[in-house]
Amino acid sequence: MLFVRRTVWLMTLALIVGIAAEVMARVDDAVRSGVPILASPSYTDLTIQDSLGTRGRPFARFEKWKLNGAGFRSQEVSLASPGKCTRVAVMGASETFGYAESPGKEYPAQLADSLNRIGCYEVLNTAVTGLPTTGQIQLWENWVSRFEPNVVVIYASPAFYLSNDAPEFSKLKPRGPAPISNPFELRLMGRLKDRIDYPDFLQRRRVMKRIAHETAGKPDNWLFRTVPDDRLRLFQAHLDSLVESIRARGAVPVLVTHAMRFGDSLNEQDHDLLRSWRQFSPRATEDVLIGFEREAAATVREVARRQNVPLVDVASAMTGHRQWFADFAHFTDDGAGIIAGQIARVVEQIRAPSAGAVVSTRKPAEKPVLVQPAVRRKPAAIPQPAEVTVSNRSDGR
Amino acid sequence: MLFNSFVFLLGFLPITYAVFWMLRTAKSRYVWLTITGYVFYGYWDPRFCLLMAFSTVVSYTAGVGFLRWTDPRRRKLLLVIPITADLAILGFFKYANFLVGTFGKILNWAGAGITVPHWNIILPIGISFYTFHTITYIVDSYRGVIKPTRNIFEFSAYVSLFSQLVAGPIVRFRQIEEDLERLGQADRTRWLGLGISFFVLGLLEKVVVADTLAFFVDRSLAQYQVLSTTSAWLSMIGYSFQLYFDFAGYSDMAIGLGYMFGLRIPINFNSPYKAVDPSDFWRRWHISLSSCLRDYLYIPLGGNRHGELKAYRNLILTMLIGGLWHGANWTFVIWGAYHGVLLALYRRFASTWDRLPRLARQLSMFILVVFGWVLFRSTDFGMAAHLFATMLAPTAGVAIEGVVPFSIALTLAGIWAMTGPNAQEFHADWRPTRIRIIGVAVATGAALAVLLGSGSSPFLYFQF
């Protein structure tokens, strides 16, 4: 009887600990990140698909990530041009959005810090996790262009072009509130999952199992054994389209080559990370992943040369420097500082001598040529959906 | 290793506890505490275990020497040599760059144009604390206050006791001598509940209160140049409570761990923000340090025995050295001197001050302490001057991000610190009643949730 009573008492105490922990996790999220106590969102809820395309969910909150009313990872921004300051939009996927960096250390934030030391700039981090160049084009045309940036920095991730199906333009969904993915989830479990680090051998097995599952039963020619030219050409075509679209709206595009962790020689950790990367594009072998990245960097250089676009060759400066990467392609705080510095140097050069305007680089010119802003759409009010928040689970890019 | 890390909570502590109570003799328990102390310390950087071992052997030898020799000259040598050795080690690791840098600045100020080297010296964690432990042992042995131990394991267990090794409290040998002597007969269950309760309360203070305040304060003070007056005040008041709950939390965890191992470690904080004058504040804040400064510095300097002027001088000098003990930076020295001046002024005007209403004295004392923390928190005088200017002259600037939740957290922390019970009062008549056990369970859950979310952050006093 005593044993039973003690067991019940201990179980009650364990339950009290669990309930207190769950309540505290919610209070902690509310205090630190502004996540409502009763919400149960997730990492994927940072993005929405609506009539404007795939973009950041306005006012979303998830752990260290906070989006503004426009769905950008920046301070609040108005549609109106910031007067005498130069507005810089940075487009890209998770590397740009900021994944492994400390809050405020993602490279667009560091770019803003660098630029604001030399002049008046407003930097918008318009990146959306997992968004290929097709999505960037839609995002630019339907949303980001409305903010009338003077300079648009493009950091396109080539690896999306190695996914099972080539990136396509997605159908725009009708306007309306997108549902939050999780009706209810224990925040404590999310915190626990984030804390668990599998041992290397176990993580290796999990990754290999996933890749084996993805590739099982596929015909032999399904696998990319060499760099697929058609995918590379598609990447180039989409990049060209994005550059042209940005120019058509009077902004100056800046192309940035994509950097990765992997240099000429790989160590054991590199191989593990390369395999992890492959989970997102199982059609490509690990050699193809690296090869495609290199060729894509050359493609970006080629597009920049042909279209006379300012180029930031981050691939040459950073690829192979392990210390600047938290994984295969996401930056550490220091790495983000390096790329921000590289971009700042180029953006600084194309800043207009007069307020708000920027120097065109469409044609080579000895003297700076001021571009007249193109005919722009009538500014629209920023739609302000109800505040939504996301909490505690990080999963992938 | 941090008390608030999972490697400590789920690995080190359970193993250390289980093995300790499986051992039956005092000697085996001393040995075990020594081993675990070195593991705890070496987890950060094993190289510096040698320093601690050296300091232990030197002090132990001096203690044995005091037992053997009665000749005053020999005893004086036994006092001076080991203390000089301890201070030389502390001086090299903690103050070498500071002294050389200051010397270089003076030379440059005089127009010498010399570049002084900056040595790449790593400050061994907790060196200020265990140096204090060994010095107090030597001095107390010399004075005959304690009888030095002949048991090197007992002494090494005292120096390397993991609960108070790296950030205090500064436990004098005489304060736990009795418990150490009886370690072989200690009863596991006698203080277990009390120990757990102390530890969990300390964890709650550190992880939930201090770290939450730190989340806002650190971000705010990182941009101190652009803060508004309100933001600067809120940040510094937030830092005042953060520092208190951080260090008091650590001390309470140390006291709780002591109880779990049959050792009574004395209280280190007694609601310092309830203090009504400078003297009262230093009787309540970091009690183990302030009492050491009093017994080993202020009184030997003459205390108040040679007239008022010398008493003022001794107060300021003692606090100035106390400030330097906190860190090799002139901001700490000036912070110490500031408190020395406050103590001297209070000594001079106590009768006037004491006539003020209690609430006015408490709030005034709190504001004076907050001013002191500006110096303490600032990395240089430029930052301190900027913060003082912002706080004292109405300045427009940026608001603290998340000012509403920060204000709520600040208010709750303030009410607790300034009117609520401290750990000692909370445990005054501690009995393992159901309601208390449930309270401990709730506090454990809350602390674990925050730990899981933000991870373990180092204690502020680890840097000293």
Boltz contact constraints between the chains, C-beta under 6 A:
constraints:
  - contact:
      token1: [A, 13]
      token2: [B, 441]
      max_distance: 6.0
  - contact:
      token1: [A, 16]
      token2: [B, 438]
      max_distance: 6.0
  - contact:
      token1: [A, 16]
      token2: [B, 441]
      max_distance: 6.0
  - contact:
      token1: [A, 17]
      token2: [B, 441]
      max_distance: 6.0
  - contact:
      token1: [A, 17]
      token2: [B, 444]
      max_distance: 6.0
  - contact:
      token1: [A, 17]
      token2: [B, 445]
      max_distance: 6.0
  - contact:
      token1: [A, 20]
      token2: [B, 442]
      max_distance: 6.0
  - contact:
      token1: [A, 20]
      token2: [B, 445]
      max_distance: 6.0
  - contact:
      token1: [A, 20]
      token2: [B, 446]
      max_distance: 6.0
  - contact:
      token1: [A, 21]
      token2: [B, 445]
      max_distance: 6.0
  - contact:
      token1: [A, 21]
      token2: [B, 448]
      max_distance: 6.0
  - contact:
      token1: [A, 21]
      token2: [B, 449]
      max_distance: 6.0
  - contact:
      token1: [A, 24]
      token2: [B, 446]
      max_distance: 6.0
  - contact:
      token1: [A, 24]
      token2: [B, 449]
      max_distance: 6.0
  - contact:
      token1: [A, 25]
      token2: [B, 449]
      max_distance: 6.0
  - contact:
      token1: [A, 28]
      token2: [B, 450]
      max_distance: 6.0
  - contact:
      token1: [A, 28]
      token2: [B, 453]
      max_distance: 6.0
  - contact:
      token1: [A, 31]
      token2: [B, 405]
      max_distance: 6.0
  - contact:
      token1: [A, 32]
      token2: [B, 215]
      max_distance: 6.0
  - contact:
      token1: [A, 191]
      token2: [B, 452]
      max_distance: 6.0
  - contact:
      token1: [A, 191]
      token2: [B, 453]
      max_distance: 6.0
  - contact:
      token1: [A, 195]
      token2: [B, 452]
      max_distance: 6.0
